[in-house]
Amino acid sequence: MDMNENRVTLEEGPVCPVPLPHQERVVLGHGSGGRMTHDLVERLFLPHFDNPILRMGDDAAGLDLGEGVELAFSTDSHVVFPLFFPGGDIGRLAVCGTVNDVAMLGAKPLYLTAGFILEEGLEMSRLERVIHSMMDAAREAGVLIVAGDTKVVERGKADGLFINTSGIGLRRSGFKIGGAQARPDDAVLLSGPLGDHGMAVLAARGELGFEIEVASDVAPLNGLVEALLDCGAEVHVLRDPTRGGLATTLNEIARQSGVGVLLDEAAIPVRPAVRAACEVLGFDPLYLANEGRLVAFVAPEGAERALEALRRTRYGEASVKIGRAVEGQPGRVMVKTRLGSTRVVDQLAGEMLPRIC
C-alpha cells in the first residue's frame, strides 16, 4: 500500500444501516456517540446552548481565563451495564473517562466532581466496591475528587447505579490541540488494540453464546499525553475513541479539520480474540468502544519520536502508526484494505452495543 497517495479510488464498503432521521422519541441509538447522537445535538441542544466554546465540538471545553491561564473542563455520565466487567467497573470507568476527556485538550487533569444516582435496593457492598475503585483510579491518574452529590430513586429506575463525573485541568501554554487542528500529511497514531472494552462488557452480559478471554482497556491516559507533549513532536489532535469507536472519532476529526484520513487496514491492531468474536457476531472492530486508547494526529517529522515516547508509557507500549491525514476527500475517512482496494469508513449510524460506557 502507498500511503503517499492523496487521491484514491473509493469502494463503498459496508456501513451501519442509516436510521430514520428526526425520531420523535429518544431511542438507544441517540446514545451511540455516532450519527444519531450528532443529529440530536445539532437539532436540539446546539440551537439553544450555542456559544463559541461549545461550537468547537471537542470532548472538553477550552477556557481562556486570561493572563496565560487556560483550563480544560469536561463532564460525562456513565450508565454501563453490568456495573462490573473484566478489567474494570463503572467507578474506574467514570474517573478514567473524564480524566481522558480533559487530557485530550493537552491539559493536566487536576480535580473531579462525582454525582451518584443510586437505585433503592443497591447493596452497600457493591457501592463500596465502586467507591474504592474510583479512588484507586483517581490516585493512579493523580487527581482529587473534591465535590459530589448523591440522589436515590425508586427500585427499578436506575439499574443499580449511574455516575456523573466532571473534571478540570490546566492546559499547557504553547500548545494548540483540538479536533480542528489536523493538517494534511499528519501521521495518525493509535496507542493500542481496538475493541477490548466493548467486547469485555458484552461478554460480561453473557450474551455472546461463547466464552472470550478479553479485559477492558479502561485506563487513565494523561500519562501518555504528558509523554507526547514532552517529546518535542508537534501534536495537533488528541482524542480517545470511546462510543462509536475509532471510525466515528476519525470522522469527527476529519469534519472538524476539513481533511481526509487514509488508514492502512493491515496496520490497525485488533487482538485475535476480539477479531474472531467480531467475525462471529458481524461487528466491525472500528466501531467498538474503547476506554483506554488514544488517537493522535502528529506532524510527520515528529511521528517516530512520538511513537517512541508513547511506547515508553504504561498504556502505550503497543502504539503504532495507522495512517495519515490527506488533502483529498476532505471530511471523509477511508481505509486501504488488505486486498488493495479503498473503501469509505462512515461514522456509526445506529447503536451497535448499548449501555457500553
C-alpha positions as CSV (number, residue, x, y, z in Angstrom):
1,M,0.0,0.0,0.0
2,D,1.2,3.5,-0.8
3,M,0.2,5.9,2.0
4,N,1.6,8.8,0.0
5,E,-1.3,8.7,-2.5
6,N,-3.5,11.7,-1.9
7,R,-6.1,10.8,-4.4
8,V,-7.7,7.4,-4.2
9,T,-10.4,5.4,-5.9
10,L,-13.2,4.7,-3.4
11,E,-15.0,1.5,-3.0
12,E,-18.2,1.9,-1.0
13,G,-17.9,-0.7,1.8
14,P,-20.5,-2.0,4.2
15,V,-21.6,0.6,6.8
16,C,-24.2,0.6,9.6
17,P,-27.7,1.0,8.3
18,V,-29.0,4.5,8.4
19,P,-31.8,5.0,10.9
20,L,-34.8,7.2,10.1
21,P,-34.0,10.9,10.9
22,H,-35.9,13.1,13.3
23,Q,-37.4,10.5,15.5
24,E,-40.0,12.0,17.8
25,R,-38.9,9.9,20.8
26,V,-35.5,9.1,22.2
27,V,-34.1,5.6,21.2
28,L,-31.0,3.8,22.2
29,G,-29.2,4.9,19.1
30,H,-29.3,8.5,20.3
31,G,-26.7,7.4,22.9
32,S,-24.4,5.7,20.4
33,G,-21.9,8.6,20.1
34,G,-22.4,8.3,16.3
35,R,-24.6,9.9,13.7
36,M,-27.8,9.8,15.7
37,T,-26.1,11.5,18.7
38,H,-24.6,14.1,16.4
39,D,-28.0,14.8,14.9
40,L,-29.6,15.0,18.3
41,V,-27.1,17.6,19.5
42,E,-27.3,19.6,16.2
43,R,-31.1,19.5,16.2
44,L,-32.0,20.2,19.9
45,F,-29.0,21.1,22.1
46,L,-26.8,23.4,20.0
47,P,-29.6,25.8,18.9
48,H,-30.4,26.6,22.5
49,F,-26.9,26.3,24.1
50,D,-24.9,27.6,21.2
51,N,-21.7,29.6,22.0
52,P,-18.2,29.7,20.6
53,I,-16.7,27.3,23.2
54,L,-19.4,24.7,22.7
55,R,-19.2,25.0,18.9
56,M,-15.6,23.8,18.9
57,G,-17.0,20.2,19.2
58,D,-14.3,18.7,21.4
59,D,-14.8,16.3,24.3
60,A,-13.7,19.1,26.7
61,A,-14.2,22.8,26.7
62,G,-11.1,25.0,26.4
63,L,-11.4,28.0,28.8
64,D,-9.1,31.0,28.4
65,L,-9.1,32.9,31.8
66,G,-6.6,35.5,30.6
67,E,-3.0,36.2,31.8
68,G,-1.8,32.9,30.3
69,V,-4.2,30.7,32.3
70,E,-6.1,28.2,30.1
71,L,-8.3,25.4,31.5
72,A,-9.9,22.3,30.1
73,F,-13.3,21.4,31.6
74,S,-15.4,18.3,30.8
75,T,-18.4,16.3,32.2
76,D,-19.6,12.8,31.4
77,S,-22.4,10.4,32.6
78,H,-21.8,6.7,32.9
79,V,-24.6,4.1,32.6
80,V,-22.7,0.9,31.8
81,F,-24.4,-2.4,32.2
82,P,-23.3,-4.6,34.0
83,L,-21.6,-2.5,36.7
84,F,-18.6,-4.8,36.9
85,F,-16.9,-6.4,33.9
86,P,-13.4,-7.9,33.2
87,G,-10.8,-5.3,33.6
88,G,-12.9,-2.6,35.3
89,D,-16.2,-1.3,36.6
90,I,-18.4,1.7,36.5
91,G,-16.3,3.5,39.1
92,R,-13.0,3.2,37.3
93,L,-14.8,4.0,34.0
94,A,-16.2,7.2,35.4
95,V,-12.9,8.5,36.7
96,C,-10.8,7.5,33.6
97,G,-13.4,8.7,31.1
98,T,-13.4,12.2,32.5
99,V,-9.6,12.3,33.1
100,N,-9.1,11.3,29.5
101,D,-11.5,13.9,28.1
102,V,-9.7,16.6,29.9
103,A,-6.3,15.3,28.8
104,M,-7.3,15.2,25.2
105,L,-7.0,19.0,25.0
106,G,-3.4,18.7,26.1
107,A,-4.3,19.6,29.7
108,K,-3.1,18.1,33.1
109,P,-6.2,16.9,34.9
110,L,-6.4,18.1,38.5
111,Y,-9.8,17.9,40.1
112,L,-13.0,15.8,39.6
113,T,-16.5,16.0,41.0
114,A,-18.8,13.0,41.2
115,G,-22.6,12.7,41.2
116,F,-24.3,9.4,42.1
117,I,-27.8,8.3,41.3
118,L,-28.5,5.2,43.4
119,E,-31.3,2.8,43.0
120,E,-33.2,1.7,46.0
121,G,-32.1,-1.8,46.9
122,L,-28.5,-1.4,45.7
123,E,-26.2,-3.4,48.0
124,M,-23.9,-1.3,50.1
125,S,-21.1,-3.7,49.5
126,R,-21.3,-3.1,45.7
127,L,-21.4,0.6,46.2
128,E,-18.4,0.5,48.4
129,R,-16.6,-1.6,45.9
130,V,-17.3,1.0,43.2
131,I,-16.1,3.8,45.5
132,H,-12.8,2.0,46.2
133,S,-12.3,1.5,42.5
134,M,-12.8,5.2,41.9
135,M,-10.3,6.2,44.5
136,D,-7.7,3.8,43.1
137,A,-8.2,5.2,39.6
138,A,-8.0,8.8,40.9
139,R,-4.7,8.0,42.7
140,E,-3.3,6.4,39.5
141,A,-4.3,9.5,37.5
142,G,-3.1,11.9,40.1
143,V,-6.4,13.7,40.5
144,L,-8.6,14.6,43.5
145,I,-12.3,14.1,43.8
146,V,-13.2,17.3,45.5
147,A,-17.1,17.6,45.4
148,G,-20.1,15.4,44.8
149,D,-23.8,14.7,45.1
150,T,-26.0,11.7,45.9
151,K,-29.6,11.0,44.9
152,V,-31.7,7.9,45.4
153,V,-34.5,6.8,43.1
154,E,-37.1,4.1,43.4
155,R,-36.4,0.5,42.7
156,G,-36.3,-0.2,39.0
157,K,-35.4,3.4,38.0
158,A,-31.6,3.3,37.7
159,D,-30.3,-0.2,37.0
160,G,-28.4,0.0,40.3
161,L,-26.2,3.0,39.8
162,F,-25.5,5.8,37.4
163,I,-22.4,8.1,37.9
164,N,-21.7,11.6,36.5
165,T,-18.2,13.0,36.7
166,S,-16.9,16.4,35.8
167,G,-13.2,17.3,35.6
168,I,-11.0,20.3,35.2
169,G,-7.3,20.6,34.3
170,L,-4.7,23.1,33.4
171,R,-3.7,23.4,29.7
172,R,0.0,23.8,28.7
173,S,0.9,27.1,27.2
174,G,2.3,26.9,23.7
175,F,0.1,24.0,22.5
176,K,-3.0,24.4,20.4
177,I,-4.6,20.9,20.4
178,G,-8.2,20.2,19.3
179,G,-10.2,18.4,16.7
180,A,-10.0,21.3,14.2
181,Q,-6.2,21.3,14.2
182,A,-5.4,18.3,12.0
183,R,-3.3,19.1,8.9
184,P,-2.6,17.2,5.6
185,D,0.3,14.7,6.0
186,D,-0.2,14.4,9.8
187,A,0.6,10.9,10.9
188,V,-2.3,9.2,12.7
189,L,-1.1,7.3,15.7
190,L,-3.1,4.8,17.8
191,S,-1.9,3.7,21.3
192,G,-3.1,0.1,21.2
193,P,-5.5,-2.6,20.0
194,L,-9.1,-1.8,19.3
195,G,-12.4,-3.1,20.8
196,D,-11.2,-4.6,24.1
197,H,-13.7,-2.6,26.2
198,G,-16.7,-3.1,24.1
199,M,-16.2,-6.8,23.8
200,A,-15.4,-7.2,27.5
201,V,-18.6,-5.5,28.5
202,L,-20.6,-7.6,26.0
203,A,-19.0,-10.8,27.3
204,A,-19.9,-9.8,30.9
205,R,-23.6,-9.6,29.9
206,G,-23.5,-13.3,28.9
207,E,-24.9,-12.5,25.5
208,L,-22.1,-13.9,23.3
209,G,-23.1,-17.6,23.4
210,F,-19.4,-18.4,23.7
211,E,-16.5,-17.6,26.0
212,I,-13.9,-15.0,25.2
213,E,-10.8,-14.1,27.2
214,V,-10.6,-10.3,27.0
215,A,-10.4,-7.5,29.5
216,S,-11.5,-3.9,29.2
217,D,-8.7,-1.4,28.3
218,V,-10.2,1.2,30.7
219,A,-7.3,3.4,31.9
220,P,-6.2,7.0,32.6
221,L,-4.3,8.3,29.6
222,N,-2.9,11.6,31.0
223,G,0.5,9.9,31.3
224,L,0.5,9.2,27.6
225,V,-0.4,12.8,26.8
226,E,2.3,14.2,29.0
227,A,4.9,11.9,27.3
228,L,3.7,13.1,23.9
229,L,3.9,16.8,24.8
230,D,7.3,16.3,26.4
231,C,8.9,14.5,23.5
232,G,9.1,17.6,21.2
233,A,6.7,16.3,18.5
234,E,4.2,18.8,17.0
235,V,0.9,17.4,18.3
236,H,-2.2,18.7,16.6
237,V,-5.1,16.4,17.7
238,L,-5.7,14.1,20.6
239,R,-8.9,12.0,21.1
240,D,-9.9,8.9,22.9
241,P,-12.2,6.8,20.6
242,T,-14.9,5.7,23.1
243,R,-18.6,5.4,21.9
244,G,-18.8,4.8,18.2
245,G,-15.2,3.6,18.1
246,L,-12.2,4.7,16.0
247,A,-14.3,5.1,12.9
248,T,-16.7,7.6,14.4
249,T,-13.9,9.5,16.2
250,L,-11.9,9.9,13.0
251,N,-15.0,11.1,11.1
252,E,-15.5,13.8,13.7
253,I,-11.9,15.0,13.4
254,A,-12.0,14.9,9.6
255,R,-15.1,17.1,9.6
256,Q,-13.7,19.5,12.2
257,S,-10.4,19.9,10.4
258,G,-11.6,19.7,6.8
259,V,-9.0,17.0,5.9
260,G,-9.3,13.4,4.7
261,V,-8.0,10.5,6.6
262,L,-6.5,7.5,4.9
263,L,-5.9,4.4,7.1
264,D,-3.9,1.2,6.5
265,E,-6.2,-1.7,7.5
266,A,-3.2,-4.0,8.0
267,A,-1.7,-1.6,10.5
268,I,-4.7,-1.3,12.7
269,P,-4.2,-3.6,15.8
270,V,-7.0,-5.9,17.0
271,R,-6.5,-8.8,19.4
272,P,-7.2,-12.2,17.8
273,A,-9.9,-13.0,20.3
274,V,-11.7,-9.7,19.6
275,R,-11.3,-10.1,15.8
276,A,-12.7,-13.6,16.0
277,A,-15.7,-12.6,18.1
278,C,-16.4,-9.7,15.7
279,E,-16.4,-12.1,12.7
280,V,-18.9,-14.4,14.5
281,L,-21.1,-11.5,15.6
282,G,-20.9,-9.5,12.4
283,F,-19.2,-6.5,14.1
284,D,-16.6,-4.2,12.8
285,P,-13.8,-3.5,15.3
286,L,-13.5,0.0,14.0
287,Y,-16.9,0.8,15.7
288,L,-16.3,-0.9,19.0
289,A,-16.0,1.3,22.1
290,N,-12.5,1.8,23.8
291,E,-11.8,3.4,27.1
292,G,-8.0,3.3,27.3
293,R,-6.9,4.1,23.8
294,L,-5.6,7.4,22.4
295,V,-5.6,8.7,18.8
296,A,-3.1,11.4,17.9
297,F,-2.5,13.5,14.8
298,V,1.2,14.5,14.8
299,A,3.2,16.4,12.3
300,P,5.1,13.9,10.1
301,E,8.6,14.9,11.1
302,G,7.9,14.1,14.7
303,A,5.9,10.9,14.2
304,E,8.7,8.4,15.1
305,R,9.7,10.5,18.1
306,A,6.0,10.5,19.3
307,L,5.7,6.7,18.8
308,E,8.9,6.1,20.9
309,A,7.5,8.4,23.6
310,L,4.2,6.6,23.7
311,R,5.8,3.1,23.7
312,R,7.7,4.0,26.9
313,T,4.5,4.6,28.8
314,R,2.4,2.1,30.7
315,Y,-0.6,2.1,28.4
316,G,1.1,2.9,25.2
317,E,3.5,0.0,24.6
318,A,1.6,-1.2,21.6
319,S,1.4,2.2,19.8
320,V,1.5,2.2,16.0
321,K,1.0,4.4,13.0
322,I,-2.2,3.5,11.3
323,G,-2.5,6.2,8.6
324,R,-2.3,9.8,7.8
325,A,-4.3,12.9,7.0
326,V,-4.6,13.8,3.3
327,E,-5.8,16.8,1.3
328,G,-8.1,14.8,-1.0
329,Q,-11.6,13.9,0.1
330,P,-12.0,16.5,2.9
331,G,-14.2,15.3,5.8
332,R,-14.0,11.7,4.8
333,V,-12.3,8.7,6.3
334,M,-11.0,5.9,4.0
335,V,-9.2,2.7,4.6
336,K,-6.8,0.9,2.3
337,T,-7.9,-2.8,2.6
338,R,-5.6,-5.8,2.7
339,L,-6.8,-6.6,-0.8
340,G,-5.6,-3.2,-2.1
341,S,-8.9,-1.5,-2.6
342,T,-10.0,1.6,-0.8
343,R,-13.4,1.9,1.0
344,V,-15.1,4.7,2.9
345,V,-15.4,4.3,6.6
346,D,-18.5,6.2,7.8
347,Q,-19.4,7.1,11.3
348,L,-21.6,4.8,13.4
349,A,-25.2,5.3,12.4
350,G,-27.2,3.5,15.0
351,E,-26.5,1.7,18.3
352,M,-24.3,-1.4,17.9
353,L,-23.7,-2.0,21.6
354,P,-25.9,0.0,24.0
355,R,-25.0,0.9,27.6
356,I,-21.3,0.4,27.0
357,C,-20.0,3.4,28.9
